[in-house]
């Protein structure tokens, strides 16, 4: 009886160890972030310690309901770099967890994607070991992004929408430039700033939304910048109406001659009338133009190079806010 009991215990231990071993094998997971730009080093993370000696290779398979099979789908791509024993935050069953494994970097800059396509839907597969005896397949398909059309098409869409809005203004017998003009018919710096930020941020959000078929995470500093622009535009408009006391022309078929015939100039952005009514240069306006153009340029470049919407540093947001305070200060009359 003792021998039978001992044998039973040994069998139970063997079965337990084998089940643990099989579960350990099944627990290998492959993660490849969606919407990566092929011009950047592509990151692939696997929950297994993989050395260079086992020759890991990446294969990318696509679906072909409409398009033809790409010859590159049969290629086995060697990694540029292998980093073992790395920790990575991943989403598993809608929960963020920290996993340990191997991070591999691949160069897919020459992966053939048709020039008219913004991205290709692919299934990542990692193969390693002698004659490819081990295989790990990504749980989800991912989009590999073609950078040039990925930014051209969304901005073309934004420009198309702007043209529709301009057409609507013309249909109402209004000049579309009025969107960024004040009541006197001059270019409004605050309105111009709001228009530029709307177009640029809208284009970038559309671009990254199409890359991943999901709304991208919008940094809080970007929301703050857009809010500053809108608040500045609102205060500037209110003070302009109070100062000039111009009657609304929303229900008239024609604009006042003084506004309709006004010669609009880009110089309006840095010029203000003095107490005598003469146009003089404004340092506060010039400073606001400077910081707006600089921040817009940095935002576009950094968002493209980083592969994500750039979180504008709060120090730069503060500088923008100070320049807008300087712009608004002369517009707000002091109480005597």
PLY file of the C-alpha trace (Angstrom):
ply
format ascii 1.0
element vertex 336
property float x
property float y
property float z
element edge 335
property int vertex1
property int vertex2
end_header
0.00 0.00 0.00
2.84 2.37 0.85
4.42 1.74 -2.55
1.13 2.48 -4.28
0.71 5.72 -2.32
4.29 6.77 -3.09
3.79 6.01 -6.78
0.57 8.01 -6.78
2.34 11.00 -5.19
5.20 10.79 -7.70
2.75 10.68 -10.61
0.90 13.68 -9.22
4.17 15.63 -8.90
5.19 14.73 -12.47
1.79 15.77 -13.84
1.93 19.04 -11.89
5.42 19.85 -13.19
4.49 18.98 -16.75
1.35 21.14 -16.59
3.43 24.04 -15.25
5.97 23.53 -18.02
3.29 23.45 -20.71
1.59 26.54 -19.27
4.96 28.31 -19.20
5.39 27.50 -22.86
1.90 28.74 -23.67
2.43 31.98 -21.74
4.85 33.40 -24.32
3.27 36.58 -25.70
4.34 38.85 -28.54
3.60 42.58 -28.52
4.11 45.02 -31.38
2.69 48.53 -30.89
0.12 49.63 -33.44
0.75 52.59 -35.76
4.55 52.59 -35.72
6.21 54.63 -38.47
8.37 52.44 -40.68
10.92 55.26 -40.86
11.59 54.68 -37.12
13.19 51.59 -35.53
10.29 49.17 -34.99
9.87 47.77 -31.46
8.81 44.19 -30.81
8.52 42.83 -27.26
8.25 39.15 -26.35
7.76 37.66 -22.88
10.69 35.27 -23.24
14.43 35.56 -22.83
15.80 35.32 -26.38
19.50 35.48 -27.17
21.10 36.44 -30.46
22.46 32.89 -30.75
18.96 31.48 -31.48
18.66 33.75 -34.55
15.28 35.44 -34.01
13.58 36.75 -37.16
10.42 38.74 -37.80
7.80 37.89 -40.41
4.92 40.22 -41.29
1.83 38.69 -42.90
-1.00 40.74 -44.38
-4.62 40.09 -45.34
-5.60 39.90 -49.01
-9.32 40.35 -49.34
-8.72 43.08 -51.94
-4.98 43.63 -52.42
-2.46 41.15 -53.78
0.11 39.41 -51.62
3.29 41.40 -51.01
6.51 39.49 -51.72
8.02 41.00 -48.56
5.57 38.97 -46.43
7.74 35.87 -46.89
10.91 37.64 -45.79
12.53 36.78 -42.46
13.85 40.06 -41.07
16.81 40.06 -38.69
16.77 42.43 -35.70
19.03 45.45 -35.45
19.35 45.04 -31.71
18.29 42.58 -29.02
17.88 43.74 -25.41
17.32 40.89 -22.93
15.68 40.99 -19.49
13.72 44.16 -20.24
10.57 45.38 -18.51
7.72 46.74 -20.61
4.23 48.03 -19.80
1.65 46.25 -21.93
-2.14 45.97 -22.03
-3.40 42.45 -21.25
-7.16 41.87 -20.98
-7.68 45.66 -20.90
-5.34 45.98 -17.90
-1.88 47.55 -17.90
0.75 45.15 -16.55
4.54 45.17 -16.31
6.07 42.22 -18.15
9.65 40.99 -18.35
11.13 39.69 -21.57
13.17 40.65 -24.63
12.91 43.86 -26.64
13.92 43.64 -30.30
14.45 46.54 -32.71
13.93 46.08 -36.46
14.67 48.28 -39.46
11.59 48.24 -41.71
12.37 51.46 -43.58
12.67 49.48 -46.83
9.53 47.39 -46.27
7.52 47.91 -49.50
4.25 49.75 -48.88
2.50 51.24 -51.95
3.06 55.00 -52.12
-0.69 55.73 -52.09
-1.26 53.77 -48.86
-0.92 55.39 -45.46
-0.46 52.02 -43.74
-0.59 48.23 -44.15
-2.46 45.86 -41.82
-0.05 43.08 -40.80
0.22 40.19 -38.35
3.64 40.07 -36.62
5.29 36.67 -36.15
8.63 36.00 -34.44
10.54 32.83 -35.34
13.66 31.57 -33.53
15.65 28.40 -32.84
17.09 25.79 -35.16
15.11 25.69 -38.41
12.48 27.95 -36.84
11.27 25.44 -34.26
9.82 28.19 -32.00
7.15 30.61 -33.15
5.30 33.45 -31.38
2.41 35.21 -33.14
1.03 38.60 -32.15
-2.45 38.48 -30.62
-3.64 41.33 -32.84
-2.95 42.71 -36.29
-1.10 46.02 -36.37
-0.75 48.92 -38.79
2.73 49.62 -40.17
2.64 53.26 -41.24
4.03 54.77 -44.43
5.11 58.21 -43.11
4.83 60.47 -46.19
1.24 59.68 -47.30
0.24 59.23 -43.63
0.67 62.97 -43.13
-0.17 64.18 -46.65
-3.67 62.61 -46.84
-4.95 63.87 -43.45
-3.77 67.44 -44.11
-5.31 67.25 -47.59
-8.57 66.28 -45.87
-8.26 69.24 -43.48
-7.57 71.63 -46.37
-10.59 70.20 -48.20
-12.78 70.96 -45.17
-11.36 74.50 -45.01
-12.24 74.98 -48.69
-15.80 73.82 -47.99
-16.08 76.40 -45.18
-14.73 79.08 -47.52
-17.31 78.02 -50.12
-20.06 78.33 -47.52
-18.90 81.87 -46.73
-18.92 82.83 -50.40
-22.39 81.33 -50.81
-23.50 83.74 -48.11
-21.88 86.60 -50.05
-19.17 87.07 -47.44
-15.42 87.21 -47.79
-13.86 84.16 -46.13
-11.00 86.31 -44.78
-13.56 87.72 -42.33
-13.10 84.57 -40.24
-9.78 85.99 -39.04
-10.65 89.71 -39.17
-11.92 92.00 -36.44
-14.90 94.38 -36.64
-12.81 97.08 -38.31
-11.80 94.72 -41.14
-8.19 94.32 -39.97
-6.51 90.94 -39.57
-7.07 89.81 -35.97
-3.99 88.29 -34.36
-6.06 86.33 -31.83
-8.38 84.90 -34.49
-5.47 84.06 -36.78
-3.80 82.19 -33.94
-6.97 80.18 -33.22
-7.33 79.33 -36.92
-3.71 78.15 -37.23
-3.86 75.99 -34.10
-7.18 74.49 -35.23
-5.79 73.50 -38.65
-2.48 72.13 -37.33
-3.89 70.22 -34.35
-6.81 68.94 -36.45
-4.40 67.68 -39.11
-2.16 65.90 -36.61
-5.05 64.29 -34.72
-6.52 63.10 -38.03
-3.15 61.70 -39.11
-2.53 59.67 -35.96
-6.19 58.68 -35.76
-5.98 57.16 -39.25
-2.68 55.47 -38.45
-4.17 53.52 -35.53
-7.90 53.75 -36.28
-8.29 55.18 -32.79
-8.46 58.66 -31.29
-4.89 59.51 -30.22
-4.14 60.59 -26.67
-4.14 64.40 -26.64
-1.59 65.93 -24.21
-3.04 68.27 -21.57
-0.55 70.99 -22.50
-1.97 70.97 -26.03
-5.49 71.37 -24.68
-4.24 74.26 -22.52
-2.65 75.99 -25.54
-5.85 75.70 -27.56
-7.82 77.00 -24.58
-5.49 79.99 -24.18
-5.95 80.88 -27.84
-9.75 80.67 -27.60
-9.88 82.70 -24.38
-7.58 85.35 -25.88
-9.73 85.52 -29.00
-12.92 85.82 -26.96
-11.59 88.61 -24.72
-10.11 90.46 -27.69
-13.40 90.29 -29.59
-15.43 91.49 -26.58
-13.15 94.44 -25.89
-13.12 95.40 -29.57
-16.94 95.47 -29.67
-17.13 97.55 -26.49
-14.51 100.03 -27.72
-15.86 100.65 -31.18
-19.55 100.04 -30.39
-20.19 98.79 -33.91
-23.71 97.56 -34.60
-24.18 93.96 -35.65
-24.50 93.37 -39.41
-25.45 89.68 -39.16
-28.91 90.23 -40.69
-27.88 92.62 -43.47
-27.28 91.53 -47.03
-24.22 93.73 -47.46
-21.31 94.73 -45.24
-20.62 98.36 -44.33
-18.47 99.97 -46.99
-15.69 100.74 -44.48
-15.30 97.03 -43.72
-15.99 95.56 -47.14
-13.57 97.89 -48.92
-10.81 97.66 -46.33
-7.45 96.63 -47.77
-6.35 93.70 -45.59
-2.63 93.36 -45.00
-0.53 90.85 -43.08
1.03 93.88 -41.38
-2.24 94.16 -39.41
-0.90 91.37 -37.18
1.87 93.60 -35.76
0.30 97.08 -36.09
-2.12 98.89 -33.75
-3.62 102.38 -33.90
-2.32 104.86 -31.32
-4.34 107.52 -29.52
-4.17 109.78 -32.56
-5.45 107.00 -34.85
-2.10 106.43 -36.58
-0.82 102.91 -37.18
2.21 102.02 -35.06
4.19 98.82 -34.55
3.33 96.79 -31.45
6.07 94.85 -29.66
3.45 92.82 -27.74
1.85 91.70 -31.01
5.23 90.92 -32.58
6.13 88.82 -29.54
2.86 86.89 -29.80
3.46 86.24 -33.51
7.00 85.07 -32.73
5.97 82.55 -30.02
2.97 81.31 -32.02
4.96 80.57 -35.17
7.84 79.03 -33.20
5.55 76.76 -31.14
3.56 75.68 -34.21
6.78 74.80 -36.07
8.15 72.81 -33.12
4.83 71.02 -32.65
4.66 69.88 -36.29
8.30 68.74 -36.46
8.35 67.00 -33.06
5.01 65.25 -33.66
6.26 63.85 -36.99
9.68 62.79 -35.68
8.42 61.32 -32.38
5.57 59.36 -33.95
3.09 60.82 -31.44
1.40 64.12 -30.67
4.08 66.25 -29.02
3.32 67.21 -25.42
4.28 70.89 -25.54
6.39 71.68 -22.42
4.49 73.64 -19.79
7.25 76.25 -19.74
6.50 76.99 -23.40
2.77 77.10 -22.62
3.56 79.66 -19.89
5.58 81.78 -22.35
2.66 81.68 -24.79
0.32 82.72 -21.98
2.54 85.66 -20.99
2.73 86.86 -24.61
-1.07 86.72 -24.83
-1.39 88.70 -21.59
0.88 91.33 -23.15
-1.34 91.33 -26.23
-4.56 91.72 -24.23
-3.34 94.28 -21.67
-3.70 97.35 -23.96
-7.20 96.24 -24.96
-8.58 96.21 -21.40
-9.33 99.74 -20.14
-8.29 100.58 -16.59
-11.02 101.82 -14.25
-10.36 105.31 -12.95
0 1
1 2
2 3
3 4
4 5
5 6
6 7
7 8
8 9
9 10
10 11
11 12
12 13
13 14
14 15
15 16
16 17
17 18
18 19
19 20
20 21
21 22
22 23
23 24
24 25
25 26
26 27
27 28
28 29
29 30
30 31
31 32
32 33
33 34
34 35
35 36
36 37
37 38
38 39
39 40
40 41
41 42
42 43
43 44
44 45
45 46
46 47
47 48
48 49
49 50
50 51
51 52
52 53
53 54
54 55
55 56
56 57
57 58
58 59
59 60
60 61
61 62
62 63
63 64
64 65
65 66
66 67
67 68
68 69
69 70
70 71
71 72
72 73
73 74
74 75
75 76
76 77
77 78
78 79
79 80
80 81
81 82
82 83
83 84
84 85
85 86
86 87
87 88
88 89
89 90
90 91
91 92
92 93
93 94
94 95
95 96
96 97
97 98
98 99
99 100
100 101
101 102
102 103
103 104
104 105
105 106
106 107
107 108
108 109
109 110
110 111
111 112
112 113
113 114
114 115
115 116
116 117
117 118
118 119
119 120
120 121
121 122
122 123
123 124
124 125
125 126
126 127
127 128
128 129
129 130
130 131
131 132
132 133
133 134
134 135
135 136
136 137
137 138
138 139
139 140
140 141
141 142
142 143
143 144
144 145
145 146
146 147
147 148
148 149
149 150
150 151
151 152
152 153
153 154
154 155
155 156
156 157
157 158
158 159
159 160
160 161
161 162
162 163
163 164
164 165
165 166
166 167
167 168
168 169
169 170
170 171
171 172
172 173
173 174
174 175
175 176
176 177
177 178
178 179
179 180
180 181
181 182
182 183
183 184
184 185
185 186
186 187
187 188
188 189
189 190
190 191
191 192
192 193
193 194
194 195
195 196
196 197
197 198
198 199
199 200
200 201
201 202
202 203
203 204
204 205
205 206
206 207
207 208
208 209
209 210
210 211
211 212
212 213
213 214
214 215
215 216
216 217
217 218
218 219
219 220
220 221
221 222
222 223
223 224
224 225
225 226
226 227
227 228
228 229
229 230
230 231
231 232
232 233
233 234
234 235
235 236
236 237
237 238
238 239
239 240
240 241
241 242
242 243
243 244
244 245
245 246
246 247
247 248
248 249
249 250
250 251
251 252
252 253
253 254
254 255
255 256
256 257
257 258
258 259
259 260
260 261
261 262
262 263
263 264
264 265
265 266
266 267
267 268
268 269
269 270
270 271
271 272
272 273
273 274
274 275
275 276
276 277
277 278
278 279
279 280
280 281
281 282
282 283
283 284
284 285
285 286
286 287
287 288
288 289
289 290
290 291
291 292
292 293
293 294
294 295
295 296
296 297
297 298
298 299
299 300
300 301
301 302
302 303
303 304
304 305
305 306
306 307
307 308
308 309
309 310
310 311
311 312
312 313
313 314
314 315
315 316
316 317
317 318
318 319
319 320
320 321
321 322
322 323
323 324
324 325
325 326
326 327
327 328
328 329
329 330
330 331
331 332
332 333
333 334
334 335
